């Protein structure tokens, strides 16, 4: 995980004496290139390279790899810490707490919803799923499979039904039974599909979710940032869930998403099993980007 990030940053010093004097612009350029090649967006890479140049200037141009990695680590941490999570999903302010999920087909949206349902259930919460992706019959069957797999209730209608009515029924069900969470699946929006965009807007108006989360696939790199900006413009969301982070070799995408979208990451997917989901912890992430044995 993230081996590309570590390799590229380590290469900054690979051909030089680690105590040798650097020109500030030279080191700034090397840092910038290493970050961009690690899936860090240009905006973040420029910010961190500028900070690096100022550090080099203050140090008189003499800098070691450990010093450089330390300043980059602090810069990355400042980006992650600048986006606060306004709500603790695990301690919701009301019940049922309604969460609507957005994402494109193939990004792991339905599977991630099931993982989160299992996670919440393991903590003693009562969860109901809303099969509000009525666009495809296969989507309804997929979430039905997962509801059985993880042992949570599902509200479903027939293919072609009004998705917002499914969400409404799921919320009504949860209120009547004093359940803790309603997790609403939605159709995976395809590029330029205005009908699906309007469908999601309608679900949001009817369900009035307490939180809307966008699910993004770490494997697609900077395309995830493009998707995020598109969903922000079209529907809006409150936070992120990043899937398949265990397959992300480059490592810098998550930094870019936080910096560019200004939204917190709540959960990350770390594997194929139902239990392979965890709350996002910036320290956990930083420890893997900058391990003690970094080279």
C-alpha positions as CSV (number, residue, x, y, z in Angstrom):
1,X,0.0,0.0,0.0
2,X,1.3,3.4,-1.0
3,X,4.7,2.1,-2.1
4,X,4.8,4.5,-5.1
5,X,4.5,7.5,-2.8
6,X,7.4,6.3,-0.6
7,X,9.6,5.4,-3.6
8,X,9.1,8.7,-5.4
9,X,9.8,10.9,-2.3
10,X,12.8,8.7,-1.4
11,X,14.2,9.2,-4.9
12,X,14.6,13.0,-4.3
13,X,17.8,12.2,-2.4
14,X,18.8,9.0,-4.1
15,X,21.5,10.4,-6.3
16,X,22.9,13.0,-3.8
17,X,24.8,13.2,-0.6
18,X,22.1,13.6,2.0
19,X,24.0,16.5,3.6
20,X,24.7,18.3,0.3
21,X,23.5,21.8,-0.3
22,X,20.4,22.1,-2.4
23,X,19.1,25.2,-4.2
24,X,15.7,25.9,-2.9
25,X,14.1,25.9,-6.4
26,X,15.8,22.6,-7.2
27,X,14.5,20.8,-4.2
28,X,11.0,22.4,-4.6
29,X,10.9,21.1,-8.2
30,X,11.9,17.6,-7.1
31,X,9.2,17.6,-4.3
32,X,6.6,18.9,-6.7
33,X,7.3,16.2,-9.4
34,X,7.4,13.4,-6.8
35,X,4.0,14.4,-5.4
36,X,2.3,14.8,-8.8
37,X,3.6,11.4,-9.8
38,X,2.1,10.0,-6.6
39,X,-1.5,11.2,-7.6
40,X,-1.3,14.4,-5.6
41,X,-3.1,17.2,-7.4
42,X,-1.2,20.2,-8.7
43,X,-2.7,22.6,-6.2
44,X,-1.6,20.5,-3.2
45,X,1.8,19.7,-4.8
46,X,2.5,23.4,-5.3
47,X,1.5,24.2,-1.7
48,X,3.8,21.6,-0.3
49,X,6.7,22.4,-2.6
50,X,6.4,26.1,-1.7
51,X,6.6,25.2,2.0
52,X,9.6,23.0,1.3
53,X,11.4,25.8,-0.5
54,X,10.9,28.1,2.4
55,X,12.2,25.5,4.8
56,X,15.3,25.0,2.6
57,X,15.9,28.8,2.6
58,X,15.7,29.0,6.4
59,X,18.1,26.1,6.7
60,X,20.7,27.7,4.5
61,X,20.2,25.0,1.8
62,X,21.5,22.2,4.0
63,X,18.8,19.6,4.5
64,X,18.6,15.9,5.2
65,X,16.1,13.4,3.9
66,X,14.6,13.0,7.3
67,X,14.1,16.8,7.6
68,X,12.5,17.0,4.2
69,X,10.2,14.1,4.9
70,X,9.2,15.6,8.2
71,X,8.2,18.9,6.6
72,X,6.3,17.1,3.9
73,X,4.5,15.0,6.5
74,X,3.5,18.0,8.5
75,X,2.2,19.7,5.3
76,X,0.1,16.7,4.4
77,X,-1.2,16.5,8.0
78,X,-2.2,20.2,7.8
79,X,-4.2,19.4,4.7
80,X,-6.0,16.5,6.3
81,X,-6.6,18.3,9.6
82,X,-8.1,21.4,7.8
83,X,-11.2,19.4,6.9
84,X,-13.1,18.6,10.0
85,X,-15.9,16.0,10.4
86,X,-18.9,18.0,11.7
87,X,-20.8,14.9,12.8
88,X,-19.6,11.7,14.4
89,X,-21.6,9.1,12.3
90,X,-21.1,6.5,15.1
91,X,-22.8,8.9,17.6
92,X,-25.6,10.4,15.5
93,X,-27.5,13.3,17.0
94,X,-30.9,11.7,16.0
95,X,-32.5,8.4,15.3
96,X,-33.0,7.1,12.7
97,X,-30.0,8.8,11.2
98,X,-30.5,8.8,7.4
99,X,-27.5,8.5,5.1
100,X,-27.8,8.8,1.3
101,X,-25.0,7.4,-0.8
102,X,-23.8,8.6,-4.2
103,X,-21.3,7.2,-6.7
104,X,-20.8,5.8,-10.2
105,X,-21.4,2.3,-11.3
106,X,-18.4,0.1,-10.6
107,X,-17.0,2.2,-7.8
108,X,-18.1,-0.2,-5.1
109,X,-21.0,1.8,-3.8
110,X,-23.5,-1.0,-3.0
111,X,-20.8,-3.2,-1.5
112,X,-19.5,-0.4,0.6
113,X,-23.0,0.4,1.9
114,X,-23.3,-3.3,2.9
115,X,-19.9,-3.1,4.6
116,X,-21.0,0.0,6.6
117,X,-24.3,-1.7,7.5
118,X,-22.3,-4.7,8.9
119,X,-19.9,-2.4,10.7
120,X,-22.8,-0.5,12.4
121,X,-24.6,-3.7,13.2
122,X,-21.5,-5.1,14.9
123,X,-21.6,-2.1,17.2
124,X,-25.1,-2.9,18.2
125,X,-27.0,-0.6,15.9
126,X,-30.2,-1.5,14.0
127,X,-29.9,-0.7,10.3
128,X,-32.3,-0.8,7.4
129,X,-31.2,-0.5,3.8
130,X,-33.2,1.3,1.1
131,X,-32.9,-0.2,-2.4
132,X,-33.3,3.1,-4.2
133,X,-31.4,2.1,-7.2
134,X,-34.5,1.0,-9.1
135,X,-32.9,1.8,-12.5
136,X,-31.5,-1.7,-12.8
137,X,-33.0,-5.0,-11.6
138,X,-29.5,-6.3,-11.0
139,X,-28.9,-3.5,-8.5
140,X,-31.9,-4.5,-6.4
141,X,-30.8,-8.1,-6.4
142,X,-27.2,-7.1,-5.5
143,X,-28.3,-5.1,-2.4
144,X,-30.8,-7.9,-1.5
145,X,-27.9,-10.4,-1.5
146,X,-25.8,-8.1,0.7
147,X,-28.7,-7.5,3.2
148,X,-29.0,-11.2,3.7
149,X,-25.2,-11.6,3.9
150,X,-24.7,-9.0,6.6
151,X,-28.1,-9.6,8.4
152,X,-29.8,-6.3,8.0
153,X,-33.3,-5.4,6.8
154,X,-34.0,-4.2,3.3
155,X,-36.9,-2.1,1.9
156,X,-37.3,-2.7,-1.8
157,X,-39.8,-2.1,-4.6
158,X,-40.0,-3.4,-8.2
159,X,-37.6,-2.4,-10.9
160,X,-38.7,1.0,-12.4
161,X,-40.4,2.1,-9.2
162,X,-39.9,5.6,-7.9
163,X,-36.6,5.6,-6.0
164,X,-37.7,8.3,-3.6
165,X,-40.7,6.3,-2.6
166,X,-38.5,3.4,-1.6
167,X,-36.4,5.8,0.5
168,X,-39.5,7.2,2.1
169,X,-40.8,3.8,3.0
170,X,-37.5,2.8,4.5
171,X,-37.4,5.9,6.7
172,X,-41.1,5.2,7.8
173,X,-40.1,1.6,8.6
174,X,-37.2,2.8,10.7
175,X,-39.2,5.4,12.6
176,X,-41.9,2.9,13.4
177,X,-39.4,0.3,14.7
178,X,-37.1,2.9,16.4
179,X,-34.2,1.8,14.3
180,X,-30.8,3.6,14.4
181,X,-29.9,4.1,10.7
182,X,-31.3,4.2,7.2
183,X,-28.7,3.7,4.4
184,X,-30.0,4.7,1.0
185,X,-28.5,3.2,-2.1
186,X,-28.9,5.2,-5.3
187,X,-28.4,4.6,-9.0
188,X,-24.8,4.8,-10.1
189,X,-24.7,8.0,-12.1
190,X,-23.3,7.7,-15.6
191,X,-21.6,10.6,-17.3
192,X,-24.0,13.2,-18.7
193,X,-27.1,11.3,-17.6
194,X,-29.3,14.2,-16.5
195,X,-32.2,11.9,-15.7
196,X,-30.2,10.2,-13.0
197,X,-29.0,13.5,-11.6
198,X,-32.6,14.7,-11.3
199,X,-33.5,11.3,-9.7
200,X,-30.9,11.8,-7.0
201,X,-32.0,15.4,-6.4
202,X,-35.6,14.1,-5.9
203,X,-34.5,11.4,-3.5
204,X,-32.6,14.1,-1.5
205,X,-35.7,16.3,-1.4
206,X,-38.0,13.5,-0.3
207,X,-35.7,11.7,2.1
208,X,-34.1,14.8,3.6
209,X,-31.0,12.8,4.5
210,X,-29.0,13.8,7.6
211,X,-25.8,13.1,5.6
212,X,-24.9,12.5,2.0
213,X,-21.7,10.5,1.3
214,X,-19.9,10.2,-2.0
215,X,-18.2,6.9,-2.6
216,X,-15.0,7.1,-4.7
217,X,-12.7,4.4,-6.1
218,X,-9.1,4.8,-5.2
219,X,-8.0,2.8,-8.2
220,X,-9.1,5.4,-10.7
221,X,-6.6,8.1,-9.5
222,X,-7.3,11.7,-10.5
223,X,-10.5,10.7,-12.2
224,X,-11.9,10.3,-8.7
225,X,-11.3,14.0,-8.2
226,X,-13.2,14.8,-11.4
227,X,-16.1,12.7,-10.3
228,X,-16.1,14.4,-6.9
229,X,-16.3,17.9,-8.4
230,X,-19.1,16.8,-10.7
231,X,-21.2,15.3,-7.9
232,X,-20.5,18.4,-5.8
233,X,-21.9,20.6,-8.6
234,X,-24.8,18.4,-9.5
235,X,-26.1,17.0,-6.2
236,X,-23.9,18.0,-3.3
237,X,-22.5,15.9,-0.5
238,X,-21.1,16.1,3.0
239,X,-18.3,13.7,3.1
240,X,-16.4,10.9,1.4
241,X,-15.9,7.1,1.5
242,X,-12.8,5.8,-0.4
243,X,-13.0,2.3,-1.6
244,X,-10.2,-0.1,-2.6
245,X,-7.5,1.9,-0.7
246,X,-5.6,-1.3,-0.3
247,X,-4.9,-1.3,-4.0
248,X,-3.7,2.3,-4.2
249,X,0.0,2.1,-4.9
250,X,0.6,5.8,-5.6
251,X,-0.9,7.0,-2.3
252,X,-1.6,10.7,-2.9
253,X,-5.2,10.7,-4.1
254,X,-6.7,11.0,-0.6
255,X,-4.7,14.2,0.0
256,X,-5.9,15.7,-3.2
257,X,-9.6,14.9,-2.4
258,X,-9.5,16.5,1.0
259,X,-7.7,19.6,-0.4
260,X,-9.7,20.1,-3.5
261,X,-13.2,19.0,-2.3
262,X,-12.9,20.4,1.2
263,X,-14.8,17.4,2.5
264,X,-13.8,14.9,5.2
265,X,-13.2,11.3,4.6
266,X,-15.3,9.2,7.0
267,X,-14.6,5.6,6.0
268,X,-12.1,3.7,3.8
269,X,-12.4,0.3,2.2
270,X,-9.3,-2.0,2.7
271,X,-10.3,-5.3,1.1
272,X,-12.9,-7.5,-0.4
273,X,-14.5,-8.9,2.7
274,X,-17.6,-7.5,4.5
275,X,-15.4,-6.6,7.4
276,X,-12.8,-4.7,5.3
277,X,-14.0,-1.2,6.2
278,X,-12.6,1.2,8.8
279,X,-13.1,4.7,10.0
280,X,-10.6,7.0,8.4
281,X,-7.8,8.0,10.8
282,X,-5.3,10.6,9.5
283,X,-2.6,9.2,11.8
284,X,-3.1,5.7,10.3
285,X,-2.8,7.1,6.8
286,X,0.3,9.2,7.6
287,X,2.1,6.2,9.2
288,X,1.7,4.3,6.0
289,X,2.8,7.2,3.8
290,X,5.8,8.0,6.1
291,X,6.8,4.8,8.0
292,X,9.8,4.9,10.3
293,X,11.7,2.6,7.9
294,X,11.1,5.1,5.0
295,X,13.7,4.9,2.3
